Amino acid sequence: MIDSLKNLLCTKRNWLGASTLLALGGKLLADPTAVHNFDQSELPLSEAISAYSEKTGIEVLASSDAVKGVTAPAISGSISAEEAI
């Protein structure tokens, strides 16, 4: 799980490649395989992470430097939290 978090935070461009999400304290707050309805336009990554966390109940940790100037793509449809990230 730590490796997945490192993958998430490692580069600005690869944040979407993470397959497992960690929350504060290393505990999952929600099932990453649970399906959610997403309808989100392209957003700055910091806003997209906040919206994702609110929708899924999974806290994503990222430094402000890692997300600065990065735009998350639009996402739409019924997909798992794991797929959405």
Beta strands, then each sheet from edge to edge (+ up, - down):
strand 1: 35-40
strand 2: 43-44
strand 3: 71-72
strand 4: 75-80
sheet 1: 1+ 4-
sheet 2: 2+ 3-
end
